[in-house]
């Protein structure tokens, strides 16, 4: 008699929510490429923070507003260097020592001036993206600025998302007086125009990367709170949450382990939107003198400098900052869209 084989072998285990979402995400080619670009940016800013990359961005590397080029100008003339200064000077027929007591020093001074003239153009090395008004390398400046802007955008968005998700979950799931108090707090923050609220916090906290992250996190949580609260109100009365309550799952477990994975696609979309928006806010704050400190550089400070340069035809600093920002923002948005599709329960049911 043949043994009956079970359709579900013992070694077959159901995948968890996050593991199954990661498996679906790996099938998205655009999501994988976007993830690789975001990881490359994160590795770049880690190298910048460690001092391995663009550490000398403040060093004068070329002449003021040097245009982009890939071959540096070799300004040292071999013929001029080989020809002594006295060879091009006609011999004096009059002994000036009888008239000017400094005449014996003229030849020495002329030789020193010739050395300085031949060494001065060596300040223009190979600069792929040109130089700014102080002769600093725009490429090194853009790489250094990406660290500040990405830190402000990502950390500020994570901070705002954490606050909005936590408060929204408590208001939607717990309700009662807790929900009423959180609704009152939400109404207070939304009654003030966002840009004025940011300026008010900036006037109190001062300048710096940490201050900007704190400002954006404390003022940008309201939109996430409203959406997460609505999702928790909807999911709190569904059957799977009631079943988890019936088997003894705690309120914290139902909020974090059961409902959160089913609303994570909403959180990820808001995170992506806030990263883009916070980078723009950093540009505005830096332009108005309320952003990063003067000894730091960011995409915002570069764009602020590029406004006056663009009128004169110096476009390369604007193009560098805009290009780096556009690639990161686009890759981050596509990555979070792919994660949202992988976590969306509606799309999950179509498989």
C-alpha positions in Angstrom: 0.0 0.0 0.0 1.5 3.3 -1.1 2.0 6.0 1.4 -0.2 9.1 1.1 1.9 12.2 0.5 0.8 15.4 2.1 0.4 18.4 -0.2 2.2 20.4 2.5 5.6 18.9 3.4 7.0 19.4 6.8 9.8 21.6 5.6 7.4 24.0 3.8 6.8 27.1 5.9 4.7 30.1 5.1 6.6 33.2 4.4 6.2 36.2 6.7 4.8 39.5 5.5 8.2 41.3 5.2 9.9 38.3 3.7 7.2 37.8 1.1 7.3 41.5 0.3 11.1 41.4 -0.2 10.7 38.4 -2.6 8.2 40.5 -4.6 10.4 43.5 -4.6 13.3 41.6 -6.1 11.2 40.7 -9.1 10.8 44.5 -9.9 13.8 45.5 -12.1 13.2 49.2 -11.7 13.0 48.8 -8.0 16.3 46.9 -7.9 18.1 49.5 -10.0 16.7 52.3 -7.9 17.8 50.5 -4.7 21.3 50.2 -6.1 21.5 53.9 -6.9 20.2 54.8 -3.4 22.7 52.5 -1.8 25.5 54.0 -3.9 24.5 57.5 -2.7 24.5 56.3 0.9 27.9 54.7 0.5 29.2 58.0 -1.0 28.0 60.1 1.9 29.4 57.5 4.3 32.8 58.0 2.6 32.4 61.7 2.8 31.6 61.6 6.5 34.7 59.4 7.1 36.9 61.9 5.3 37.8 59.6 2.5 36.0 61.6 -0.3 35.9 65.3 -1.1 37.6 66.2 2.1 39.5 69.1 0.4 36.4 70.7 -1.1 37.3 74.1 0.3 40.8 74.1 -1.3 41.3 76.5 -4.2 41.9 74.1 -7.2 41.6 76.5 -10.2 40.9 80.0 -11.3 37.6 81.7 -10.5 34.7 80.3 -12.5 36.9 77.9 -14.5 34.6 76.1 -17.1 34.1 72.3 -17.0 36.8 70.4 -18.9 38.4 67.0 -18.8 41.9 68.0 -19.8 43.7 70.5 -17.6 45.5 73.4 -19.1 49.3 73.0 -19.0 50.2 76.6 -18.5 53.9 76.2 -17.8 55.8 77.0 -20.9 58.9 75.0 -21.3 60.5 77.6 -23.5 59.8 80.3 -21.0 61.1 78.2 -18.2 64.3 77.3 -20.1 65.0 80.9 -21.1 66.5 83.0 -18.3 64.9 86.4 -17.6 68.0 88.2 -18.5 68.1 86.8 -22.1 65.0 88.7 -23.1 66.2 91.9 -21.5 68.3 94.2 -23.7 71.7 95.1 -22.1 71.8 98.4 -20.5 74.2 101.0 -22.0 73.9 103.2 -18.9 75.1 102.3 -15.5 72.1 103.0 -13.3 74.0 102.6 -10.1 75.1 106.1 -10.5 71.5 107.3 -10.6 69.4 104.7 -8.6 70.9 102.9 -5.6 68.4 100.0 -6.0 69.5 99.2 -9.6 71.5 96.2 -8.5 68.3 94.6 -7.2 66.3 95.0 -10.4 67.6 91.8 -12.0 66.9 89.7 -8.9 63.3 91.1 -8.7 62.7 90.4 -12.4 63.8 86.8 -12.0 61.5 86.3 -9.1 58.6 87.9 -11.0 59.2 85.5 -13.9 59.1 82.5 -11.6 55.8 83.6 -10.1 54.3 84.1 -13.6 55.3 80.6 -14.7 53.9 79.0 -11.6 50.6 80.8 -11.3 48.7 79.0 -14.1 49.5 75.6 -12.4 46.5 76.3 -10.1 44.2 75.0 -12.9 44.2 71.2 -12.7 41.8 68.9 -14.4 38.3 69.9 -13.1 35.5 67.8 -14.7 32.7 70.1 -13.5 34.6 73.4 -13.4 35.2 75.7 -10.4 33.1 78.2 -8.5 33.8 81.8 -7.9 36.5 81.0 -5.3 38.2 78.4 -7.5 36.9 75.4 -5.6 36.2 72.1 -7.4 32.4 72.0 -8.2 32.5 68.2 -8.3 34.0 67.9 -4.8 31.7 70.6 -3.6 28.6 68.7 -4.9 29.7 65.4 -3.4 30.3 67.1 -0.1 26.9 68.9 -0.3 25.1 65.7 -1.0 26.0 64.5 2.5 24.2 67.4 4.1 21.2 67.5 1.8 20.6 63.7 2.0 21.0 63.7 5.7 18.5 66.6 6.1 16.0 65.0 3.6 16.2 61.4 4.8 16.6 61.9 8.6 14.0 64.7 8.6 11.5 62.5 6.7 12.2 59.5 8.9 11.7 61.6 12.0 8.4 63.1 10.7 7.2 59.7 9.6 8.0 58.2 13.0 6.1 60.9 14.8 3.1 60.8 12.4 2.9 57.0 12.3 3.1 56.7 16.1 0.5 59.4 16.8 -1.8 58.3 14.0 -1.8 54.7 15.2 -2.6 55.8 18.7 -5.3 58.1 17.7 -7.0 55.7 15.3 -6.6 52.5 17.3 -6.9 53.7 20.9 -9.4 56.6 20.3 -11.2 58.1 23.3 -9.5 61.0 25.1 -6.2 60.1 23.6 -7.6 60.5 20.1 -9.3 63.8 21.1 -6.1 65.2 22.5 -4.1 64.2 19.4 -6.8 65.6 17.1 -6.5 68.9 19.0 -2.7 68.9 18.6 -3.1 68.2 14.9 -5.6 71.0 14.4 -3.2 73.4 16.2 -0.3 72.6 13.9 -2.4 72.6 10.7 -4.0 76.0 11.5 -0.6 77.7 11.1 0.9 78.0 7.5 3.6 75.4 7.1 6.3 77.8 5.9 5.7 80.2 8.8 5.8 77.4 11.3 9.2 76.3 9.9 10.5 79.8 10.1 9.3 80.1 13.7 11.1 76.9 14.7 14.2 78.0 12.8 14.4 81.3 14.7 14.3 79.3 18.0 16.6 76.4 17.2 19.2 78.2 15.2 21.3 76.9 12.3 22.9 73.5 11.6 22.1 70.1 10.2 20.6 68.8 13.5 18.5 71.9 13.9 17.1 71.6 10.3 16.3 67.9 10.8 14.5 68.8 14.1 12.5 71.6 12.5 11.3 69.6 9.5 10.5 66.6 11.7 8.4 68.6 14.2 6.5 70.4 11.4 6.1 67.7 8.8 4.3 65.0 10.6 0.7 66.2 10.2 0.0 64.8 6.7 1.3 61.3 7.7 -0.7 61.5 10.9 -4.0 62.1 9.1 -3.5 59.2 6.6 -2.3 56.7 9.2 -5.1 57.6 11.6 -7.7 56.9 8.8 -6.1 53.6 8.0 -6.0 52.4 11.6 -9.6 53.4 12.1 -10.5 51.2 9.0 -8.4 48.2 10.0 -9.1 48.2 13.7 -12.6 46.7 13.1 -11.7 44.1 10.5 -11.9 40.4 11.0 -8.2 39.6 11.2 -7.7 42.1 13.9 -10.7 40.8 15.8 -9.3 37.3 15.4 -5.9 38.4 16.8 -7.7 39.9 19.8 -9.7 36.7 20.3 -6.5 34.6 20.6 -5.0 36.9 23.2 -2.8 39.3 21.1 -2.1 42.5 23.0 -3.0 46.0 21.7 0.6 46.7 20.9 1.0 43.5 19.0 -2.2 44.2 17.0 -1.0 47.7 16.2 2.6 46.8 15.2 2.4 43.2 13.9 -1.0 43.0 12.4 -2.2 46.4 11.2 1.2 48.2 10.4 2.2 45.8 7.6 -1.1 46.4 5.9 -0.7 50.2 6.0 3.0 50.3 5.4 2.5 51.1 1.7 0.8 54.4 2.8 3.7 55.2 5.1 6.3 54.5 2.4 4.6 56.8 -0.1 4.5 59.6 2.5 8.1 59.0 3.3 9.1 59.3 -0.3 7.1 62.5 -0.7 8.6 64.0 2.5 12.2 63.2 1.4 11.7 65.2 -1.8 9.9 68.0 0.0 12.4 68.3 2.9 15.3 68.6 0.4 13.4 71.5 -1.1 12.8 73.1 2.3 16.5 72.8 3.0 17.2 74.8 -0.2 14.8 77.5 1.0 16.1 77.7 4.5 19.7 77.8 3.3 18.9 80.5 0.8 17.3 82.6 3.5 20.3 82.0 5.9 18.3 79.7 8.3 19.7 76.4 7.1 23.1 74.9 7.4 26.0 76.9 8.9 28.3 79.0 6.8 31.2 76.6 7.0 29.1 73.8 5.4 27.9 73.2 1.9 24.7 71.6 0.6 22.7 71.5 -2.5 20.7 74.4 -1.2 23.6 76.7 -0.7 25.0 75.7 -4.1 21.7 76.6 -5.8 21.6 79.8 -3.9 25.1 80.7 -5.2 24.2 79.6 -8.7 21.4 82.2 -9.1 23.8 85.1 -9.4 26.3 83.0 -11.4 23.7 82.0 -14.0 23.1 85.6 -15.0 26.8 85.7 -16.0 26.6 82.5 -17.9 28.3 80.3 -15.3 25.8 77.3 -15.4 27.9 74.4 -14.2 27.4 74.7 -10.5 23.6 74.8 -11.0 23.8 71.8 -13.4 25.9 69.8 -10.9 23.7 70.3 -7.9 20.5 69.8 -9.9 21.8 66.7 -11.6 22.9 65.0 -8.4 19.6 65.9 -6.6 17.4 64.8 -9.5 19.1 61.4 -9.7 18.8 60.7 -6.0 15.2 62.0 -5.7 14.1 60.0 -8.8 15.8 56.8 -7.6 14.4 57.1 -4.1 10.9 57.7 -5.4 11.0 54.7 -7.7 12.4 52.5 -4.9 9.7 53.5 -2.4 7.0 52.9 -5.2 8.3 49.4 -5.7 8.3 48.8 -2.0 4.7 50.1 -1.8 3.6 47.7 -4.5 5.3 44.8 -2.8 3.6 45.6 0.5 0.2 46.7 -0.8 -2.3 44.1 0.3 -4.6 44.7 -2.7 -1.8 43.9 -5.1 -0.8 41.0 -2.9 -4.2 39.4 -3.5 -3.8 39.4 -7.3 -0.9 37.0 -7.2 
